[in-house]
Amino acid sequence: MQYRKDKYGNDVSAIGYGCMRFTQTAGVIDIKKTEKELLRAIELGVNYFDTAYIYPGSEAALGEIFSRNSVRDRVKIATKLPQYLIKKPGDCEKYFSEELRRLKTDHVDYYLMHMLNDDLSWERIKALGIKDWLAAKKASGEIGQVGFSYHGNADTFIRLLDAEDWDFCQIQYNYLDENSQAGVTGLKAAAQKGIPVIIMEPLRGGRLANALPKKALSLFEDSGTPYSPAAMAFRWLWNQPAVTCVLSGMNSLEMLEENAKIASEALPGCLTEADLKLIEGVKNEINRNTVVPCTGCRYCMPCPAGVDIPGVFSALNRTKYDGKFQALREYTMGMAQRQNYTGAKNCIGSGKCEQHCPQQIPIRDMLKLARKKLEGPVYKVATKAMGVVMKY
């Protein structure tokens, strides 16, 4: 395993385990399967495990697995304070204490302000005493290092970097987002201040691994590269020395083995001119085939009206890169063939989803577009013919 350094010289595995997408059965995390995957990750040298208060069941699963196998001293736990839920003094302690109980630990190695997307939000919770609270937790050893996760533009990101003496930060970054959100500008700004950067969404919610347009896949085939699309996306990140750790939501042993192998080999400067040219060509094909820039992070969920927003957007994007028939098939199977319809026409326009969207997508407008494109005459005939018989 390749290791890079945090702010204080500690080794952090180049690949971190993103714990938001553990395998679930009937809405419950499959503990046995997850346990095998986490223990194998540790054997392969992965030592950074990223979770959050709002990831359903994730902290508790980590706590159960790490405690049962006595591996707490071999791992670094990163979790997140839901700063947007902090309304009064004392709330920080309430949520943090609950996280410690879930994680079955007495300390958190890396603690992030979750989705701290503007400096005004930081000023709000500072007024509630969070700086003194964090200082006390660091002094007691209950919190090792303090950082923040971010979705927003580069200018605001830099203001946040300058607002405090942060230990680390976490941004969405991949070759498709090189010049959006914090982007390469934010990455370089953090590096100049000596602040390690943790990367989330390296594959754009899986888009850069298994949902590329056909012409983009042809570019890979024609190039003769030995690397898969996912491997190339990871290598693009590890090619940059300012990247400290790349999170991957690994939920199979095969994916884990492949990613760990790439992480051990992809050092700064590993990309060739041919690699860079290939990536640029793939980016151009993707940008020609995207309707809505949804990563599938699901921060917009649950929808109060029951719309499966990421599912709708997945089908909408598929109209561009896979054709309307495949898009309609995905949409019909995913939205209408359920006991409870979860498609775009359920939208009541509350706008709550847009308040939580890291990509700042005009979700309501895009749902109207999805309904127009996907719920036409063919869709109506198909759903009537098949009947809504499949249970969700």
C-alpha positions as CSV (number, residue, x, y, z in Angstrom):
1,M,0.0,0.0,0.0
2,Q,1.2,3.5,-0.8
3,Y,0.9,6.0,2.1
4,R,0.9,9.7,2.1
5,K,1.3,12.0,5.1
6,D,-1.3,14.0,7.1
7,K,-0.5,17.4,8.6
8,Y,1.5,15.9,11.5
9,G,3.4,13.3,9.5
10,N,1.2,10.3,10.2
11,D,0.8,7.7,7.4
12,V,-2.6,7.7,5.7
13,S,-3.3,5.0,3.1
14,A,-3.6,6.5,-0.4
15,I,-7.0,4.8,-0.7
16,G,-9.5,5.3,2.0
17,Y,-12.6,3.2,2.6
18,G,-15.8,5.3,2.0
19,C,-18.4,3.8,4.2
20,M,-21.6,5.4,2.8
21,R,-22.5,2.6,0.4
22,F,-22.1,-0.7,2.4
23,T,-24.1,-3.5,0.8
24,Q,-27.7,-3.6,2.2
25,T,-30.4,-6.3,2.2
26,A,-33.9,-5.0,2.7
27,G,-32.5,-1.7,3.8
28,V,-30.2,-3.2,6.5
29,I,-26.4,-3.3,6.2
30,D,-25.2,-6.8,5.4
31,I,-22.8,-7.0,8.4
32,K,-21.2,-10.4,7.5
33,K,-20.3,-9.3,4.0
34,T,-19.2,-5.9,5.1
35,E,-17.0,-7.4,7.8
36,K,-15.2,-9.6,5.3
37,E,-14.5,-6.6,3.1
38,L,-13.4,-4.3,5.9
39,L,-11.0,-6.9,7.4
40,R,-9.6,-7.6,4.0
41,A,-9.0,-3.9,3.5
42,I,-7.0,-3.7,6.7
43,E,-5.0,-6.7,5.6
44,L,-4.2,-4.8,2.3
45,G,-3.0,-1.8,4.3
46,V,-6.1,0.5,4.1
47,N,-6.1,2.5,7.4
48,Y,-8.5,5.4,6.7
49,F,-12.2,4.7,7.1
50,D,-14.7,7.5,6.4
51,T,-18.2,7.6,7.7
52,A,-20.7,10.2,8.9
53,Y,-23.5,10.7,11.5
54,I,-26.2,10.7,8.7
55,Y,-25.0,7.6,6.8
56,P,-27.7,5.1,7.9
57,G,-26.2,2.3,10.0
58,S,-22.6,3.1,8.9
59,E,-21.1,4.2,12.2
60,A,-22.7,1.4,14.1
61,A,-21.5,-1.2,11.6
62,L,-18.0,0.1,11.8
63,G,-18.1,0.1,15.6
64,E,-19.4,-3.5,15.7
65,I,-16.9,-4.8,13.3
66,F,-13.8,-3.0,14.6
67,S,-14.7,-3.9,18.2
68,R,-15.4,-7.5,17.6
69,N,-12.2,-8.0,15.7
70,S,-10.0,-5.9,18.0
71,V,-8.6,-3.8,15.1
72,R,-9.3,-0.3,16.4
73,D,-5.6,0.4,16.9
74,R,-4.9,-0.4,13.3
75,V,-7.4,2.0,11.8
76,K,-8.1,5.7,11.6
77,I,-11.7,6.6,11.8
78,A,-13.0,9.7,10.1
79,T,-16.5,10.8,10.9
80,K,-18.5,14.0,10.6
81,L,-20.5,16.3,12.8
82,P,-23.8,17.3,11.2
83,Q,-23.1,21.0,11.7
84,Y,-26.3,21.9,9.9
85,L,-28.2,20.3,12.9
86,I,-26.4,22.3,15.5
87,K,-28.9,24.8,16.8
88,K,-27.8,25.6,20.4
89,P,-24.9,25.1,22.7
90,G,-24.7,21.5,23.8
91,D,-25.8,20.0,20.5
92,C,-22.2,19.3,19.5
93,E,-21.7,17.2,22.6
94,K,-25.0,15.4,22.0
95,Y,-24.2,14.3,18.5
96,F,-20.5,13.5,19.2
97,S,-21.4,11.3,22.2
98,E,-23.8,9.4,20.1
99,E,-21.2,8.9,17.4
100,L,-18.7,7.5,20.0
101,R,-21.4,5.1,21.3
102,R,-22.1,3.9,17.7
103,L,-18.4,3.6,16.9
104,K,-17.7,1.8,20.2
105,T,-14.6,4.0,20.7
106,D,-13.3,6.7,23.0
107,H,-11.9,8.9,20.2
108,V,-12.2,9.9,16.6
109,D,-9.0,10.3,14.7
110,Y,-10.3,12.7,12.0
111,Y,-13.4,14.8,12.7
112,L,-15.1,16.8,9.9
113,M,-17.6,19.6,9.9
114,H,-20.0,17.9,7.4
115,M,-20.9,19.8,4.3
116,L,-19.5,23.1,5.5
117,N,-20.2,24.8,2.3
118,D,-19.8,28.4,3.2
119,D,-18.1,30.7,5.6
120,L,-21.4,32.0,7.0
121,S,-22.2,28.5,8.2
122,W,-18.9,28.4,10.1
123,E,-19.6,31.8,11.6
124,R,-23.0,30.6,12.8
125,I,-21.7,27.6,14.7
126,K,-18.7,29.5,16.0
127,A,-21.2,31.8,17.7
128,L,-22.6,28.7,19.4
129,G,-19.2,27.9,20.9
130,I,-17.9,25.2,18.6
131,K,-14.3,26.4,18.6
132,D,-13.9,26.1,22.4
133,W,-15.7,22.7,22.3
134,L,-13.3,21.4,19.5
135,A,-10.3,22.7,21.4
136,A,-11.4,20.9,24.5
137,K,-12.0,17.6,22.6
138,K,-8.6,17.8,21.0
139,A,-6.9,18.5,24.3
140,S,-8.6,15.5,25.9
141,G,-7.6,13.3,23.0
142,E,-11.3,12.5,22.1
143,I,-10.7,14.2,18.7
144,G,-7.4,13.9,16.9
145,Q,-7.7,16.3,13.9
146,V,-10.4,18.7,12.8
147,G,-11.3,19.4,9.2
148,F,-14.3,20.0,7.0
149,S,-16.0,18.4,3.9
150,Y,-17.0,20.8,1.2
151,H,-19.2,21.1,-1.9
152,G,-19.2,24.6,-3.4
153,N,-17.1,27.0,-5.5
154,A,-13.4,27.6,-5.3
155,D,-13.6,31.2,-4.0
156,T,-15.7,30.2,-0.9
157,F,-13.5,27.2,-0.3
158,I,-10.4,29.4,-0.1
159,R,-12.2,31.7,2.3
160,L,-13.0,28.7,4.5
161,L,-9.3,27.5,4.3
162,D,-8.2,30.9,5.5
163,A,-10.9,31.1,8.3
164,E,-9.2,28.6,10.6
165,D,-6.0,26.6,11.1
166,W,-7.6,23.4,9.8
167,D,-5.9,20.1,10.0
168,F,-7.3,18.7,6.8
169,C,-10.2,19.1,4.3
170,Q,-12.3,16.9,2.0
171,I,-13.5,17.9,-1.4
172,Q,-15.2,16.3,-4.4
173,Y,-12.6,16.0,-7.1
174,N,-12.1,13.9,-10.2
175,Y,-11.1,14.5,-13.8
176,L,-14.6,15.6,-14.7
177,D,-14.7,18.1,-11.8
178,E,-11.2,19.4,-12.3
179,N,-12.6,22.9,-12.8
180,S,-15.8,22.8,-10.9
181,Q,-16.6,23.0,-7.2
182,A,-13.3,23.5,-5.2
183,G,-11.5,21.9,-8.2
184,V,-7.8,22.1,-8.9
185,T,-7.8,25.7,-7.7
186,G,-8.9,24.6,-4.2
187,L,-6.6,21.6,-4.2
188,K,-3.5,23.8,-4.9
189,A,-4.6,26.4,-2.4
190,A,-4.8,23.7,0.3
191,A,-1.4,22.3,-0.7
192,Q,0.1,25.8,-0.4
193,K,-1.2,26.1,3.2
194,G,0.1,22.6,4.0
195,I,-3.5,21.2,4.5
196,P,-3.9,17.6,3.4
197,V,-6.8,16.9,1.1
198,I,-9.1,13.9,1.2
199,I,-10.9,13.2,-2.1
200,M,-14.5,12.1,-2.4
201,E,-16.5,11.1,-5.5
202,P,-13.4,10.0,-7.4
203,L,-15.5,8.2,-9.9
204,R,-18.4,10.7,-9.9
205,G,-20.8,8.2,-8.2
206,G,-19.6,5.4,-10.4
207,R,-20.2,7.3,-13.6
208,L,-16.5,7.2,-14.5
209,A,-16.3,3.5,-13.9
210,N,-19.3,1.8,-15.4
211,A,-21.5,4.4,-17.1
212,L,-19.3,5.9,-19.7
213,P,-20.8,6.8,-23.1
214,K,-20.1,4.2,-25.8
215,K,-17.7,6.5,-27.7
216,A,-15.7,7.0,-24.5
217,L,-15.4,3.3,-24.0
218,S,-14.2,3.0,-27.6
219,L,-11.4,5.4,-26.8
220,F,-10.3,3.2,-24.0
221,E,-10.4,0.1,-26.3
222,D,-8.5,1.9,-29.1
223,S,-5.8,3.3,-26.8
224,G,-4.5,-0.1,-25.9
225,T,-4.2,1.0,-22.2
226,P,-4.1,-1.9,-19.7
227,Y,-6.1,0.2,-17.2
228,S,-9.8,0.1,-16.8
229,P,-11.8,3.3,-16.7
230,A,-12.0,3.2,-12.9
231,A,-8.2,2.5,-12.6
232,M,-7.5,5.5,-14.9
233,A,-9.7,7.8,-12.9
234,F,-7.8,6.8,-9.7
235,R,-4.4,7.1,-11.3
236,W,-5.3,10.6,-12.5
237,L,-5.9,11.6,-8.8
238,W,-2.8,9.8,-7.4
239,N,-0.7,11.4,-10.1
240,Q,-1.1,14.7,-8.1
241,P,1.1,14.9,-5.0
242,A,-1.4,17.4,-3.4
243,V,-3.9,14.5,-3.1
244,T,-3.5,12.8,0.3
245,C,-6.2,10.1,0.3
246,V,-8.9,9.0,-2.2
247,L,-12.1,7.6,-0.8
248,S,-13.8,4.7,-2.5
249,G,-17.1,3.1,-1.6
250,M,-15.9,-0.5,-2.1
251,N,-18.6,-3.1,-1.6
252,S,-17.0,-6.2,-3.1
253,L,-13.7,-8.0,-2.5
254,E,-12.9,-7.8,-6.2
255,M,-13.3,-4.1,-6.2
256,L,-11.2,-3.8,-3.1
257,E,-8.4,-6.0,-4.4
258,E,-8.2,-4.0,-7.7
259,N,-8.3,-0.6,-6.0
260,A,-5.6,-1.6,-3.4
261,K,-3.4,-2.8,-6.2
262,I,-3.7,0.5,-8.1
263,A,-3.2,2.5,-5.0
264,S,0.1,0.7,-4.4
265,E,1.4,1.5,-7.9
266,A,0.1,4.9,-8.8
267,L,2.6,7.4,-7.6
268,P,2.9,11.1,-8.4
269,G,3.9,11.6,-12.0
270,C,2.6,8.2,-13.0
271,L,0.5,9.4,-16.0
272,T,2.0,9.5,-19.5
273,E,1.2,11.9,-22.2
274,A,-0.9,9.2,-23.8
275,D,-2.8,8.7,-20.5
276,L,-3.6,12.4,-20.3
277,K,-4.7,12.6,-23.9
278,L,-7.0,9.6,-23.4
279,I,-8.6,11.2,-20.3
280,E,-9.1,14.5,-22.1
281,G,-10.9,12.6,-25.0
282,V,-13.1,10.8,-22.5
283,K,-14.0,14.0,-20.8
284,N,-15.1,15.5,-24.0
285,E,-17.3,12.6,-24.8
286,I,-18.9,12.7,-21.3
287,N,-19.6,16.4,-21.5
288,R,-21.4,15.8,-24.8
289,N,-23.6,13.2,-23.1
290,T,-24.7,14.7,-19.8
291,V,-28.1,16.3,-19.1
292,V,-27.8,16.7,-15.3
293,P,-24.5,16.6,-13.2
294,C,-25.9,14.2,-10.5
295,T,-23.3,12.1,-8.7
296,G,-25.9,9.9,-6.9
297,C,-24.7,11.0,-3.4
298,R,-28.4,11.0,-2.2
299,Y,-28.0,14.1,0.0
300,C,-31.3,15.2,-1.6
301,M,-33.1,12.1,-0.2
302,P,-35.5,11.2,1.3
303,C,-37.9,13.3,-0.8
304,P,-41.0,14.2,1.1
305,A,-43.1,13.3,-1.9
306,G,-41.3,10.0,-2.5
307,V,-39.4,10.9,-5.7
308,D,-36.3,8.8,-6.3
309,I,-34.4,11.8,-7.4
310,P,-31.0,10.1,-8.2
311,G,-32.8,7.3,-10.0
312,V,-34.8,9.8,-12.1
313,F,-31.6,11.6,-13.0
314,S,-29.8,8.4,-13.9
315,A,-32.4,7.6,-16.4
316,L,-32.5,11.1,-17.7
317,N,-28.8,11.1,-18.4
318,R,-29.1,7.7,-20.0
319,T,-31.2,9.3,-22.8
320,K,-28.0,11.0,-23.9
321,Y,-25.4,8.3,-23.7
322,D,-27.4,5.0,-24.0
323,G,-30.4,6.0,-26.1
324,K,-34.0,6.6,-25.2
325,F,-35.1,3.0,-25.2
326,Q,-32.6,2.0,-22.5
327,A,-33.5,5.1,-20.5
328,L,-37.2,4.4,-20.7
329,R,-36.5,0.8,-19.6
330,E,-34.5,1.9,-16.6
331,Y,-37.0,4.5,-15.7
332,T,-40.0,2.2,-16.0
333,M,-38.4,-0.6,-14.0
334,G,-37.0,1.8,-11.4
335,M,-39.9,4.2,-11.0
336,A,-43.2,2.6,-12.1
337,Q,-42.7,-1.1,-11.5
338,R,-42.9,-0.5,-7.7
339,Q,-45.7,-0.8,-5.3
340,N,-45.3,2.9,-4.7
341,Y,-44.5,5.0,-7.8
342,T,-41.3,7.1,-7.3
343,G,-41.0,9.0,-10.5
344,A,-40.8,12.7,-11.4
345,K,-44.5,13.5,-11.4
346,N,-44.6,13.0,-7.6
347,C,-42.6,16.2,-7.2
348,I,-44.6,18.8,-5.2
349,G,-42.0,21.5,-5.6
350,S,-41.0,21.9,-2.0
351,G,-37.4,22.7,-2.9
352,K,-36.0,20.9,0.2
353,C,-33.9,18.7,-2.0
354,E,-32.2,21.7,-3.6
355,Q,-31.1,23.0,-0.2
356,H,-29.1,19.9,0.4
357,C,-27.7,19.2,-3.2
358,P,-23.9,19.5,-3.2
359,Q,-24.0,20.0,-7.0
360,Q,-26.4,22.9,-6.7
361,I,-28.6,21.2,-9.3
362,P,-32.0,23.0,-10.0
363,I,-33.7,19.7,-9.1
364,R,-37.3,20.8,-9.6
365,D,-36.6,22.0,-13.1
366,M,-34.7,18.9,-14.0
367,L,-37.6,16.7,-12.7
368,K,-40.0,18.6,-14.9
369,L,-37.6,17.9,-17.8
370,A,-37.4,14.3,-16.9
371,R,-41.1,13.9,-16.8
372,K,-41.4,15.6,-20.3
373,K,-38.7,13.3,-21.8
374,L,-39.5,10.0,-20.0
375,E,-43.2,10.0,-19.3
376,G,-44.5,10.4,-22.8
377,P,-47.0,8.1,-24.7
378,V,-44.6,5.1,-25.0
379,Y,-44.0,5.1,-21.2
380,K,-47.7,5.3,-20.5
381,V,-48.5,2.4,-22.9
382,A,-45.7,0.3,-21.5
383,T,-46.7,0.8,-17.9
384,K,-50.3,0.1,-18.6
385,A,-49.5,-3.1,-20.5
386,M,-47.1,-4.5,-17.9
387,G,-49.1,-3.4,-14.9
388,V,-47.6,-2.2,-11.7
389,V,-47.0,-5.5,-10.0
390,M,-43.5,-5.5,-8.8
391,K,-43.1,-4.7,-5.1
392,Y,-40.5,-2.1,-4.1
